[in-house]
Amino acid sequence: MNADKKVCGLNPSSEFVDLAAEVLGLLADPTRIRIILALRGADELPVNALAEAVGKKPSGVSQHLARLRMARMVTTRQEGTSVYYRLTDEHALALVTEAIKQAEHAVSNGQLPPHHHAPQGEAIPHTEDGRA
């Protein structure tokens, strides 16, 4: 009954605008973007595999993962001494995907960017190491 009285999250006066800016700020790091991309399509990955996929040292990747975990973008599962990471939901990947598409437009010089050449619904192509 009160559904019509809720403030839409997409309204400019939404209480979520400041938090959304924090989310975008958290993703404004190439390593974190690479981590999100490496986790897409993977059920879960340990730190060492993620470090290899993004070309960084495990200790640095662990620090990035801690921030992503605090923001609830990734979740963990522990098995013995190993910690496995996975995306919490599809939203972080959607943000990263749209940012990459926007970046493709920024450098396309009036040409159709690569994501316009893929069939509708097809994922952005990536290499064996998980990079787009």
OpenMM code with the backbone's topology and positions (N, CA, C; nanometers):
from openmm import Vec3, app, unit

residues = "MET ASN ALA ASP LYS LYS VAL CYS GLY LEU ASN PRO SER SER GLU PHE VAL ASP LEU ALA ALA GLU VAL LEU GLY LEU LEU ALA ASP PRO THR ARG ILE ARG ILE ILE LEU ALA LEU ARG GLY ALA ASP GLU LEU PRO VAL ASN ALA LEU ALA GLU ALA VAL GLY LYS LYS PRO SER GLY VAL SER GLN HIS LEU ALA ARG LEU ARG MET ALA ARG MET VAL THR THR ARG GLN GLU GLY THR SER VAL TYR TYR ARG LEU THR ASP GLU HIS ALA LEU ALA LEU VAL THR GLU ALA ILE LYS GLN ALA GLU HIS ALA VAL SER ASN GLY GLN LEU PRO PRO HIS HIS HIS ALA PRO GLN GLY GLU ALA ILE PRO HIS THR GLU ASP GLY ARG ALA".split()
positions = [
    Vec3(0.0804, -0.1199, 0.0000),
    Vec3(0.0000, 0.0000, 0.0000),
    Vec3(0.0844, 0.1259, 0.0000),
    Vec3(0.1991, 0.1195, 0.0624),
    Vec3(0.2857, 0.2362, 0.0677),
    Vec3(0.3883, 0.2388, -0.0453),
    Vec3(0.3776, 0.1460, -0.1409),
    Vec3(0.4755, 0.1371, -0.2486),
    Vec3(0.4842, 0.2663, -0.3274),
    Vec3(0.3715, 0.3364, -0.3435),
    Vec3(0.3722, 0.4592, -0.4213),
    Vec3(0.4391, 0.5742, -0.3462),
    Vec3(0.4652, 0.5584, -0.2186),
    Vec3(0.5281, 0.6642, -0.1392),
    Vec3(0.6791, 0.6475, -0.1270),
    Vec3(0.7332, 0.5337, -0.1750),
    Vec3(0.8774, 0.5114, -0.1696),
    Vec3(0.9476, 0.6030, -0.2687),
    Vec3(1.0651, 0.6522, -0.2316),
    Vec3(1.1450, 0.7342, -0.3217),
    Vec3(1.2239, 0.6404, -0.4115),
    Vec3(1.2104, 0.6586, -0.5404),
    Vec3(1.2815, 0.5748, -0.6369),
    Vec3(1.4314, 0.5964, -0.6227),
    Vec3(1.5061, 0.4861, -0.6262),
    Vec3(1.6515, 0.4958, -0.6170),
    Vec3(1.7143, 0.5662, -0.7351),
    Vec3(1.6422, 0.5770, -0.8461),
    Vec3(1.6954, 0.6416, -0.9657),
    Vec3(1.6568, 0.7885, -0.9750),
    Vec3(1.5940, 0.8408, -0.8728),
    Vec3(1.5566, 0.9807, -0.8678),
    Vec3(1.6794, 1.0629, -0.8285),
    Vec3(1.7017, 1.1804, -0.8881),
    Vec3(1.8186, 1.2617, -0.8508),
    Vec3(1.8261, 1.2956, -0.7026),
    Vec3(1.7132, 1.2960, -0.6339),
    Vec3(1.7145, 1.3273, -0.4909),
    Vec3(1.7224, 1.2019, -0.4038),
    Vec3(1.7482, 1.0877, -0.4649),
    Vec3(1.7529, 0.9614, -0.3918),
    Vec3(1.8585, 0.9630, -0.2818),
    Vec3(1.8265, 0.8939, -0.1752),
    Vec3(1.9213, 0.8775, -0.0654),
    Vec3(2.0410, 0.7915, -0.1057),
    Vec3(2.0332, 0.7235, -0.2205),
    Vec3(2.1385, 0.6325, -0.2646),
    Vec3(2.2427, 0.6972, -0.3555),
    Vec3(2.2238, 0.8224, -0.3936),
    Vec3(2.3161, 0.8868, -0.4866),
    Vec3(2.4576, 0.8932, -0.4290),
    Vec3(2.4731, 0.9348, -0.3059),
    Vec3(2.6068, 0.9442, -0.2461),
    Vec3(2.6721, 0.8074, -0.2349),
    Vec3(2.5952, 0.7075, -0.1972),
    Vec3(2.6481, 0.5723, -0.1876),
    Vec3(2.6869, 0.5192, -0.3257),
    Vec3(2.6075, 0.5517, -0.4270),
    Vec3(2.6401, 0.5110, -0.5640),
    Vec3(2.7728, 0.5721, -0.6075),
    Vec3(2.7979, 0.6970, -0.5694),
    Vec3(2.9255, 0.7608, -0.6018),
    Vec3(3.0407, 0.6882, -0.5336),
    Vec3(3.0202, 0.6411, -0.4121),
    Vec3(3.1229, 0.5628, -0.3429),
    Vec3(3.1485, 0.4314, -0.4146),
    Vec3(3.0432, 0.3667, -0.4612),
    Vec3(3.0568, 0.2411, -0.5351),
    Vec3(3.1384, 0.2642, -0.6621),
    Vec3(3.1039, 0.3699, -0.7358),
    Vec3(3.1783, 0.4001, -0.8581),
    Vec3(3.3238, 0.4349, -0.8269),
    Vec3(3.3462, 0.5037, -0.7170),
    Vec3(3.4829, 0.5362, -0.6753),
    Vec3(3.5624, 0.4105, -0.6423),
    Vec3(3.4986, 0.3159, -0.5792),
    Vec3(3.5650, 0.1896, -0.5461),
    Vec3(3.6046, 0.1149, -0.6729),
    Vec3(3.5217, 0.1236, -0.7746),
    Vec3(3.5512, 0.0558, -0.9010),
    Vec3(3.6432, 0.1377, -0.9917),
    Vec3(3.6818, 0.2558, -0.9486),
    Vec3(3.7688, 0.3417, -1.0288),
    Vec3(3.9146, 0.3022, -1.0108),
    Vec3(3.9425, 0.1743, -1.0197),
    Vec3(4.0777, 0.1217, -1.0051),
    Vec3(4.0937, 0.0071, -1.1050),
    Vec3(4.1937, 0.0137, -1.1930),
    Vec3(4.2098, -0.0900, -1.2953),
    Vec3(4.2226, -0.2316, -1.2393),
    Vec3(4.2905, -0.2484, -1.1271),
    Vec3(4.3061, -0.3822, -1.0696),
    Vec3(4.1721, -0.4363, -1.0239),
    Vec3(4.0897, -0.3532, -0.9616),
    Vec3(3.9591, -0.3999, -0.9158),
    Vec3(3.8686, -0.4341, -1.0341),
    Vec3(3.8776, -0.3555, -1.1398),
    Vec3(3.8005, -0.3867, -1.2601),
    Vec3(3.8456, -0.5209, -1.3159),
    Vec3(3.9756, -0.5442, -1.3202),
    Vec3(4.0271, -0.6722, -1.3707),
    Vec3(3.9831, -0.7895, -1.2822),
    Vec3(3.9782, -0.7670, -1.1521),
    Vec3(3.9321, -0.8720, -1.0600),
    Vec3(3.7860, -0.9067, -1.0905),
    Vec3(3.7024, -0.8053, -1.1065),
    Vec3(3.5610, -0.8290, -1.1376),
    Vec3(3.5490, -0.9069, -1.2684),
    Vec3(3.6273, -0.8669, -1.3695),
    Vec3(3.6233, -0.9367, -1.4982),
    Vec3(3.6744, -1.0800, -1.4868),
    Vec3(3.7769, -1.1009, -1.4057),
    Vec3(3.8309, -1.2361, -1.3877),
    Vec3(3.7298, -1.3275, -1.3191),
    Vec3(3.6468, -1.2697, -1.2330),
    Vec3(3.5481, -1.3499, -1.1607),
    Vec3(3.4223, -1.3770, -1.2427),
    Vec3(3.4035, -1.3045, -1.3517),
    Vec3(3.2841, -1.3306, -1.4333),
    Vec3(3.2976, -1.4681, -1.4971),
    Vec3(3.1935, -1.5405, -1.4946),
    Vec3(3.1955, -1.6726, -1.5551),
    Vec3(3.2664, -1.7782, -1.4717),
    Vec3(3.3364, -1.7367, -1.3677),
    Vec3(3.4024, -1.8331, -1.2784),
    Vec3(3.3124, -1.8535, -1.1571),
    Vec3(3.3009, -1.9770, -1.1143),
    Vec3(3.2214, -2.0023, -0.9947),
    Vec3(3.2862, -1.9321, -0.8764),
    Vec3(3.4157, -1.9556, -0.8600),
    Vec3(3.4931, -1.8913, -0.7539),
    Vec3(3.6400, -1.9154, -0.7831),
    Vec3(3.7245, -1.8250, -0.7329),
    Vec3(3.8684, -1.8362, -0.7552),
    Vec3(3.9445, -1.7999, -0.6282),
    Vec3(4.0589, -1.8668, -0.6035),
    Vec3(4.1435, -1.8287, -0.4902),
    Vec3(4.2286, -1.7066, -0.5276),
    Vec3(4.2880, -1.6457, -0.4289),
    Vec3(4.3679, -1.5244, -0.4491),
    Vec3(4.4793, -1.5468, -0.5511),
    Vec3(4.5507, -1.6578, -0.5423),
    Vec3(4.6625, -1.6805, -0.6343),
    Vec3(4.6170, -1.6840, -0.7796),
    Vec3(4.5037, -1.7474, -0.8060),
    Vec3(4.4511, -1.7520, -0.9426),
    Vec3(4.4088, -1.6127, -0.9884),
    Vec3(4.3473, -1.5365, -0.8998),
    Vec3(4.3084, -1.4001, -0.9343),
    Vec3(4.4309, -1.3128, -0.9590),
    Vec3(4.5332, -1.3302, -0.8755),
    Vec3(4.6560, -1.2525, -0.8928),
    Vec3(4.7195, -1.2807, -1.0291),
    Vec3(4.7214, -1.4067, -1.0666),
    Vec3(4.7759, -1.4442, -1.1974),
    Vec3(4.6912, -1.3855, -1.3103),
    Vec3(4.5602, -1.3911, -1.2946),
    Vec3(4.4696, -1.3413, -1.3983),
    Vec3(4.4827, -1.1916, -1.4200),
    Vec3(4.5103, -1.1168, -1.3123),
    Vec3(4.5177, -0.9710, -1.3252),
    Vec3(4.6611, -0.9194, -1.3335),
    Vec3(4.7585, -1.0100, -1.3247),
    Vec3(4.8984, -0.9709, -1.3388),
    Vec3(4.9539, -0.8916, -1.2221),
    Vec3(4.9085, -0.9239, -1.1021),
    Vec3(4.9544, -0.8542, -0.9808),
    Vec3(4.9974, -0.9568, -0.8759),
    Vec3(5.0661, -0.9085, -0.7732),
    Vec3(5.1077, -0.9958, -0.6630),
    Vec3(4.9873, -1.0310, -0.5761),
    Vec3(4.9856, -1.1533, -0.5223),
    Vec3(4.8737, -1.1947, -0.4368),
    Vec3(4.8468, -1.1007, -0.3188),
    Vec3(4.9517, -1.0454, -0.2593),
    Vec3(4.9305, -0.9559, -0.1442),
    Vec3(4.8531, -0.8307, -0.1847),
    Vec3(4.8842, -0.7758, -0.3008),
    Vec3(4.8123, -0.6578, -0.3493),
    Vec3(4.6687, -0.6919, -0.3860),
    Vec3(4.6490, -0.8058, -0.4508),
    Vec3(4.5149, -0.8488, -0.4892),
    Vec3(4.4312, -0.8731, -0.3642),
    Vec3(4.4919, -0.9281, -0.2594),
    Vec3(4.4201, -0.9499, -0.1333),
    Vec3(4.3668, -0.8190, -0.0767),
    Vec3(4.4460, -0.7132, -0.0859),
    Vec3(4.4010, -0.5829, -0.0356),
    Vec3(4.2828, -0.5303, -0.1169),
    Vec3(4.2894, -0.5473, -0.2482),
    Vec3(4.1773, -0.5054, -0.3332),
    Vec3(4.0537, -0.5889, -0.3030),
    Vec3(4.0718, -0.7181, -0.2844),
    Vec3(3.9595, -0.8066, -0.2528),
    Vec3(3.8956, -0.7694, -0.1194),
    Vec3(3.9768, -0.7279, -0.0244),
    Vec3(3.9222, -0.6870, 0.1056),
    Vec3(3.8286, -0.5675, 0.0886),
    Vec3(3.8672, -0.4728, 0.0043),
    Vec3(3.7814, -0.3558, -0.0193),
    Vec3(3.6540, -0.3960, -0.0929),
    Vec3(3.6678, -0.4847, -0.1923),
    Vec3(3.5495, -0.5316, -0.2650),
    Vec3(3.4568, -0.6117, -0.1732),
    Vec3(3.5167, -0.6833, -0.0810),
    Vec3(3.4373, -0.7616, 0.0148),
    Vec3(3.3634, -0.6692, 0.1114),
    Vec3(3.4306, -0.5665, 0.1600),
    Vec3(3.3661, -0.4701, 0.2503),
    Vec3(3.2483, -0.4013, 0.1819),
    Vec3(3.2595, -0.3817, 0.0509),
    Vec3(3.1517, -0.3192, -0.0258),
    Vec3(3.0469, -0.4211, -0.0693),
    Vec3(3.0652, -0.5450, -0.0283),
    Vec3(2.9738, -0.6560, -0.0589),
    Vec3(2.9623, -0.6835, -0.2089),
    Vec3(3.0717, -0.6586, -0.2821),
    Vec3(3.0739, -0.6912, -0.4246),
    Vec3(3.1236, -0.8337, -0.4472),
    Vec3(3.2059, -0.8832, -0.3536),
    Vec3(3.2511, -1.0216, -0.3583),
    Vec3(3.2222, -1.0871, -0.2246),
    Vec3(3.2073, -1.2176, -0.2278),
    Vec3(3.1902, -1.2953, -0.1058),
    Vec3(3.2973, -1.4040, -0.1047),
    Vec3(3.3151, -1.4637, 0.0109),
    Vec3(3.4202, -1.5642, 0.0255),
    Vec3(3.3653, -1.6949, 0.0796),
    Vec3(3.4459, -1.7971, 0.0560),
    Vec3(3.4213, -1.9285, 0.1145),
    Vec3(3.5585, -1.9828, 0.1521),
    Vec3(3.5705, -2.0280, 0.2731),
    Vec3(3.6984, -2.0824, 0.3185),
    Vec3(3.6935, -2.2341, 0.3166),
    Vec3(3.8010, -2.2917, 0.2645),
    Vec3(3.8167, -2.4370, 0.2622),
    Vec3(3.9584, -2.4657, 0.3115),
    Vec3(3.9670, -2.5127, 0.4351),
    Vec3(4.0985, -2.5313, 0.4959),
    Vec3(4.1665, -2.3963, 0.5099),
    Vec3(4.2851, -2.3833, 0.4527),
    Vec3(4.3570, -2.2554, 0.4597),
    Vec3(4.3333, -2.1701, 0.3360),
    Vec3(4.2580, -2.2215, 0.2402),
    Vec3(4.2314, -2.1474, 0.1164),
    Vec3(4.1021, -2.0681, 0.1264),
    Vec3(4.1049, -1.9470, 0.0706),
    Vec3(3.9868, -1.8622, 0.0641),
    Vec3(3.9510, -1.8454, -0.0830),
    Vec3(3.8258, -1.8716, -0.1155),
    Vec3(3.7766, -1.8615, -0.2524),
    Vec3(3.6824, -1.7419, -0.2632),
    Vec3(3.6985, -1.6654, -0.3709),
    Vec3(3.6181, -1.5454, -0.3928),
    Vec3(3.5250, -1.5648, -0.5107),
    Vec3(3.4077, -1.5020, -0.5003),
    Vec3(3.3131, -1.5004, -0.6115),
    Vec3(3.2358, -1.3682, -0.6055),
    Vec3(3.1752, -1.3320, -0.7176),
    Vec3(3.0925, -1.2123, -0.7209),
    Vec3(2.9673, -1.2372, -0.6378),
    Vec3(2.9273, -1.1386, -0.5608),
    Vec3(2.8081, -1.1497, -0.4776),
    Vec3(2.6826, -1.1596, -0.5633),
    Vec3(2.6761, -1.0777, -0.6678),
    Vec3(2.5624, -1.0774, -0.7591),
    Vec3(2.6103, -1.0207, -0.8929),
    Vec3(2.5190, -0.9942, -0.9821),
    Vec3(2.5552, -0.9502, -1.1168),
    Vec3(2.5797, -0.8001, -1.1284),
    Vec3(2.5554, -0.7232, -1.0248),
    Vec3(2.5574, -0.5779, -1.0366),
    Vec3(2.6966, -0.5184, -1.0588),
    Vec3(2.7970, -0.5647, -0.9872),
    Vec3(2.9326, -0.5111, -1.0071),
    Vec3(2.9802, -0.5398, -1.1484),
    Vec3(2.9531, -0.6596, -1.1983),
    Vec3(2.9913, -0.6934, -1.3349),
    Vec3(2.9167, -0.6064, -1.4347),
    Vec3(2.7896, -0.5788, -1.4095),
    Vec3(2.7126, -0.4925, -1.4994),
    Vec3(2.7725, -0.3523, -1.5042),
    Vec3(2.8126, -0.2996, -1.3890),
    Vec3(2.8759, -0.1673, -1.3856),
    Vec3(3.0061, -0.1661, -1.4648),
    Vec3(3.0887, -0.2676, -1.4425),
    Vec3(3.2179, -0.2761, -1.5117),
    Vec3(3.1957, -0.2930, -1.6621),
    Vec3(3.1020, -0.3773, -1.6998),
    Vec3(3.0727, -0.3998, -1.8414),
    Vec3(3.0290, -0.2704, -1.9090),
    Vec3(2.9403, -0.1973, -1.8464),
    Vec3(2.8937, -0.0710, -1.9050),
    Vec3(3.0057, 0.0327, -1.9109),
    Vec3(3.0920, 0.0353, -1.8105),
    Vec3(3.2054, 0.1285, -1.8125),
    Vec3(3.3005, 0.0953, -1.9267),
    Vec3(3.3228, -0.0325, -1.9501),
    Vec3(3.4106, -0.0729, -2.0605),
    Vec3(3.3461, -0.0368, -2.1939),
    Vec3(3.2179, -0.0575, -2.2065),
    Vec3(3.1489, -0.0180, -2.3299),
    Vec3(3.1595, 0.1323, -2.3520),
    Vec3(3.1446, 0.2099, -2.2457),
    Vec3(3.1580, 0.3549, -2.2577),
    Vec3(3.3002, 0.3922, -2.2979),
    Vec3(3.3991, 0.3230, -2.2422),
    Vec3(3.5386, 0.3481, -2.2781),
    Vec3(3.5636, 0.3156, -2.4252),
    Vec3(3.5024, 0.2077, -2.4740),
    Vec3(3.5157, 0.1735, -2.6159),
    Vec3(3.4602, 0.2853, -2.7032),
    Vec3(3.3486, 0.3447, -2.6628),
    Vec3(3.2915, 0.4559, -2.7381),
    Vec3(3.3858, 0.5764, -2.7364),
    Vec3(3.4507, 0.5980, -2.6235),
    Vec3(3.5385, 0.7148, -2.6095),
    Vec3(3.6575, 0.7098, -2.7040),
    Vec3(3.6993, 0.5914, -2.7435),
    Vec3(3.8179, 0.5802, -2.8302),
    Vec3(3.7850, 0.5282, -2.9702),
    Vec3(3.6566, 0.5185, -3.0029),
    Vec3(3.6181, 0.4569, -3.1307),
    Vec3(3.6287, 0.5502, -3.2499),
    Vec3(3.6505, 0.6796, -3.2272),
    Vec3(3.6656, 0.7775, -3.3360),
    Vec3(3.5527, 0.7687, -3.4383),
    Vec3(3.4310, 0.7597, -3.3910),
    Vec3(3.3159, 0.7578, -3.4790),
    Vec3(3.2829, 0.6222, -3.5385),
    Vec3(3.3670, 0.5230, -3.5155),
    Vec3(3.3406, 0.3873, -3.5637),
    Vec3(3.2562, 0.3132, -3.4593),
    Vec3(3.1904, 0.2071, -3.5021),
    Vec3(3.1179, 0.1246, -3.4058),
    Vec3(3.2188, 0.0516, -3.3176),
    Vec3(3.2061, 0.0640, -3.1857),
    Vec3(3.2989, -0.0065, -3.0968),
    Vec3(3.2739, -0.1573, -3.0991),
    Vec3(3.3711, -0.2354, -3.0496),
    Vec3(3.3608, -0.3822, -3.0555),
    Vec3(3.2332, -0.4418, -2.9975),
    Vec3(3.1797, -0.3833, -2.8902),
    Vec3(3.0612, -0.4438, -2.8299),
    Vec3(2.9376, -0.4341, -2.9200),
    Vec3(2.9395, -0.3479, -3.0193),
    Vec3(2.8281, -0.3394, -3.1130),
    Vec3(2.8353, -0.4481, -3.2202),
    Vec3(2.9509, -0.5122, -3.2314),
    Vec3(2.9684, -0.6173, -3.3308),
    Vec3(2.9311, -0.7548, -3.2768),
    Vec3(2.9222, -0.7691, -3.1448),
    Vec3(2.8862, -0.8976, -3.0842),
    Vec3(2.7352, -0.9144, -3.0904),
    Vec3(2.6875, -1.0365, -3.1127),
    Vec3(2.5423, -1.0605, -3.1108),
    Vec3(2.4817, -1.0193, -2.9774),
    Vec3(2.3580, -0.9758, -2.9780),
    Vec3(2.2883, -0.9313, -2.8571),
    Vec3(2.2954, -1.0376, -2.7489),
    Vec3(2.3341, -0.9967, -2.6291),
    Vec3(2.3398, -1.0883, -2.5162),
    Vec3(2.4700, -1.1651, -2.5044),
    Vec3(2.5573, -1.1546, -2.6054),
    Vec3(2.6839, -1.2272, -2.5986),
    Vec3(2.7820, -1.1499, -2.5097),
    Vec3(2.8592, -1.2214, -2.4329),
    Vec3(2.9553, -1.1602, -2.3420),
    Vec3(3.0682, -1.0947, -2.4207),
    Vec3(3.1329, -0.9979, -2.3590),
    Vec3(3.2495, -0.9359, -2.4178),
    Vec3(3.3575, -1.0426, -2.4311),
    Vec3(3.4160, -1.0598, -2.5509),
    Vec3(3.5200, -1.1616, -2.5667),
    Vec3(3.6357, -1.1379, -2.4709),
    Vec3(3.7000, -1.2448, -2.4267),
    Vec3(3.8140, -1.2316, -2.3370),
    Vec3(3.9174, -1.3371, -2.3692),
    Vec3(4.0375, -1.3115, -2.3200),
    Vec3(4.1487, -1.4020, -2.3436),
    Vec3(4.1500, -1.5112, -2.2385),
    Vec3(4.2394, -1.6077, -2.2540),
    Vec3(4.2508, -1.7199, -2.1586),
    Vec3(4.2742, -1.6729, -2.0167),
    Vec3(4.3450, -1.5595, -2.0002),
    Vec3(4.3766, -1.5143, -1.8648),
    Vec3(4.2632, -1.4333, -1.8026),
    Vec3(4.1480, -1.4259, -1.8715),
    Vec3(4.0306, -1.3598, -1.8136),
    Vec3(4.0211, -1.2125, -1.8438),
    Vec3(4.1164, -1.1566, -1.9176),
    Vec3(4.1126, -1.0136, -1.9481),
    Vec3(4.0277, -0.9901, -2.0714),
    Vec3(3.9581, -0.8790, -2.0680),
    Vec3(3.8749, -0.8429, -2.1836),
    Vec3(3.9595, -0.7812, -2.2922),
] * unit.nanometer
topology = app.Topology()
chain = topology.addChain("A")
for resn in residues:
    res = topology.addResidue(resn, chain)
    for name in ("N", "CA", "C"):
        topology.addAtom(name, app.Element.getBySymbol(name[0]), res)
